[in-house]
Amino acid sequence: GIMHSLCHTYNLQPITPYSHAMTLSKEEKKKLKKLNAPKYNAIKGLDEALFIVRNKSQEENMSPFIEYKPALNDETLQSCMQIFEDNMTELYQQSSWGLDLAEKREELLHKDARFLLVKAESKIIGFCHFRFDVNDDHEPTESVVYVYEIQVLRPYQRYGIGRRLMEIIHLVAKRAEMKKAMLTVFKKNSAAMNFYKKLGYVADQISPNELGIEEDYDILSNVIQK
């Protein structure tokens, strides 16, 4: 899961067919405002069983559990930053963006940032940073759930945690009446690419690839079934 803030510094729009025809409707703007109000609970009404990740190889009381947080405190911010650094430093350093940890912290502290924190053995072992956002900062045409980041500590990978986080995200999107979930992923990150493609993600129409622009990332999206 990778920043969507940076993608929007590129002008990806000049050759999209609807480029001048549409902007965000009043209804969509109103909806985003409601969803981004601090009191909106993104997971209200979702089945509690979703928030416990059972795994055959783990003892019952060791099962990771997931919590929703509308913001991070200092301690949780540090934990999330550490997981991000462990998992992503190399990929970012090799990318055209480079690694800017101050910018990543700012991103996690953004007022619209929402989180699913994964805890096991009383520590944070993974997180998902998502927002109710627009599909494209430059020329927004629809509101979406944008997954900025999904990270799981290495020893806890392959337990189905990432899949469960995405399942919750899709239900959050459905409940918010979003038609789409979107995310940005480095092309080099083949594990992440395969993971999202298995979940039904495809290159979005604003992805550089779709527009014939050579970049080292792709923008993927998944239509949320009604």
C-alpha positions in Angstrom: 0.0 0.0 0.0 1.6 3.2 -1.0 0.9 6.9 -0.8 -1.7 8.3 -2.9 -0.7 11.8 -2.1 2.4 11.6 -4.2 0.7 10.2 -7.3 -1.4 13.3 -7.4 1.6 15.5 -7.9 1.8 14.1 -11.4 -0.7 15.3 -13.9 -2.2 12.0 -14.9 -5.3 13.4 -16.5 -4.6 15.0 -19.9 -5.7 12.0 -22.0 -8.6 10.6 -20.0 -11.8 10.7 -22.0 -14.0 12.3 -19.3 -11.3 14.8 -18.3 -13.4 18.0 -18.9 -16.8 16.5 -18.6 -17.0 15.9 -14.9 -16.0 17.1 -11.5 -17.2 15.9 -8.1 -20.9 16.5 -7.7 -22.4 18.4 -4.8 -23.9 15.2 -3.4 -20.5 13.5 -3.5 -18.9 16.4 -1.7 -21.6 16.4 0.9 -21.1 12.6 1.4 -17.4 13.0 1.9 -17.9 15.7 4.4 -20.2 13.5 6.4 -17.8 10.5 6.2 -14.9 12.6 7.3 -16.6 14.0 10.3 -14.7 12.8 13.4 -17.8 11.3 14.9 -18.5 9.0 11.9 -17.7 5.4 12.9 -16.5 3.6 9.8 -17.0 0.1 11.2 -20.3 0.5 13.0 -22.5 -2.5 12.5 -19.8 -4.8 11.1 -19.7 -8.4 12.4 -17.4 -8.5 15.4 -16.0 -11.9 14.3 -14.3 -10.1 11.4 -12.0 -8.4 13.8 -10.4 -11.6 15.1 -8.0 -13.4 12.7 -8.1 -17.0 13.6 -5.4 -19.2 12.3 -4.9 -23.0 12.8 -1.3 -22.6 13.7 -1.9 -20.2 16.5 -3.2 -20.8 20.0 -6.7 -19.5 20.6 -5.6 -16.6 22.8 -2.8 -15.6 20.4 -5.1 -14.8 17.6 -4.4 -11.3 16.2 -7.3 -8.8 16.6 -8.1 -5.7 14.6 -9.3 -2.3 16.1 -10.6 0.7 14.3 -9.0 4.0 15.3 -10.0 7.4 13.8 -6.5 8.7 14.7 -3.1 7.6 16.0 -1.6 8.6 19.3 2.2 9.0 19.7 2.8 5.4 20.7 0.7 3.9 17.9 2.2 6.3 15.4 5.7 5.1 16.4 4.7 1.5 16.0 3.2 2.1 12.5 6.2 4.0 11.4 8.5 1.2 12.5 6.5 -1.4 10.6 6.5 0.8 7.5 10.3 1.3 7.7 10.9 -2.4 8.2 8.8 -3.4 5.3 9.2 -0.5 2.8 12.5 1.3 3.2 14.2 -0.5 0.3 11.3 -0.2 -2.1 11.0 3.5 -1.5 14.7 4.1 -1.8 14.7 2.4 -5.1 11.7 4.3 -6.3 11.4 7.6 -8.2 9.9 9.1 -5.0 12.7 8.3 -2.6 12.1 7.8 1.1 10.8 10.7 3.1 9.9 9.6 6.6 8.8 13.1 7.7 6.3 13.1 4.9 5.1 9.6 5.8 4.5 10.8 9.4 2.5 13.8 8.2 0.4 11.5 6.0 -0.4 9.2 9.0 -1.3 12.3 11.1 -3.6 13.8 8.4 -7.0 14.7 9.9 -8.8 12.4 7.4 -6.6 9.4 8.0 -8.4 6.4 9.5 -6.9 3.2 10.8 -7.3 -0.5 11.3 -4.7 -1.6 13.8 -3.7 -5.2 14.1 -2.6 -6.3 17.6 -1.1 -9.6 18.8 0.6 -10.4 22.1 -0.2 -6.8 23.2 1.8 -5.1 20.4 0.8 -3.6 17.1 1.9 -6.1 14.3 0.1 -4.5 11.4 -2.1 -1.6 10.2 -4.1 -0.3 7.4 -4.3 3.5 6.7 -7.4 4.4 4.7 -9.4 7.5 3.8 -12.7 8.5 2.4 -11.3 10.5 -0.4 -11.5 11.4 -4.1 -10.2 9.2 -6.9 -7.8 11.9 -8.2 -6.8 15.1 -6.4 -6.1 16.9 -9.7 -9.5 16.2 -11.3 -11.8 14.4 -8.9 -14.7 12.6 -10.5 -15.9 10.3 -7.7 -15.5 9.6 -4.0 -13.7 6.4 -3.1 -12.1 4.5 -0.2 -8.4 5.0 -0.8 -6.1 2.5 0.9 -2.9 4.5 1.5 -1.0 1.8 3.4 -1.4 -1.8 4.4 1.5 -3.2 6.4 2.0 -6.4 8.4 5.2 -7.3 10.3 7.1 -10.0 8.4 6.7 -12.8 11.0 2.9 -12.3 10.9 2.6 -12.3 7.1 0.9 -15.2 5.3 -1.6 -15.6 8.1 -4.5 -14.0 6.2 -4.3 -10.7 8.1 -3.9 -8.6 4.9 -6.8 -10.4 3.3 -9.0 -9.8 6.4 -8.0 -6.1 6.5 -9.1 -5.7 2.8 -12.3 -7.6 3.5 -13.1 -5.0 6.2 -12.2 -2.1 3.9 -14.6 -3.4 1.3 -17.4 -3.6 3.8 -16.5 -0.1 5.1 -16.7 1.1 1.5 -20.0 -0.6 0.9 -21.5 0.8 4.1 -20.3 4.3 3.1 -21.9 3.7 -0.4 -18.6 4.0 -2.2 -18.5 2.4 -5.6 -14.8 1.9 -5.5 -11.7 1.1 -3.4 -8.4 2.4 -4.8 -4.7 2.1 -3.9 -1.2 2.8 -5.3 1.4 0.0 -5.6 5.0 -0.1 -6.8 5.3 -2.3 -9.9 8.5 -3.8 -8.3 6.4 -4.9 -5.3 5.3 -8.2 -6.9 4.0 -9.7 -3.7 1.6 -6.8 -3.2 0.6 -6.7 -6.9 -0.3 -10.4 -6.8 -2.1 -10.0 -3.5 -4.3 -7.2 -4.9 -4.9 -8.8 -8.2 -6.1 -12.0 -6.4 -8.6 -9.7 -4.6 -9.9 -8.5 -8.0 -8.0 -5.2 -8.3 -7.2 -4.0 -11.8 -5.3 -0.9 -13.2 -7.6 2.1 -12.8 -8.4 4.3 -15.7 -6.2 7.1 -14.1 -3.3 4.7 -13.7 -0.1 6.0 -15.5 0.0 2.6 -17.3 -3.5 3.0 -18.7 -2.5 6.5 -19.9 0.6 5.3 -21.5 2.9 7.1 -19.1 6.0 5.3 -17.8 6.0 5.3 -14.0 7.3 2.9 -11.4 3.9 2.6 -9.7 0.4 1.6 -10.7 -3.0 2.8 -9.4 -5.4 -0.1 -8.9 -9.1 -0.1 -8.1 -11.8 -2.6 -7.3 -15.5 -2.0 -7.9 -17.4 -2.5 -4.7 -20.4 -4.9 -5.3 -23.7 -3.5 -4.1 
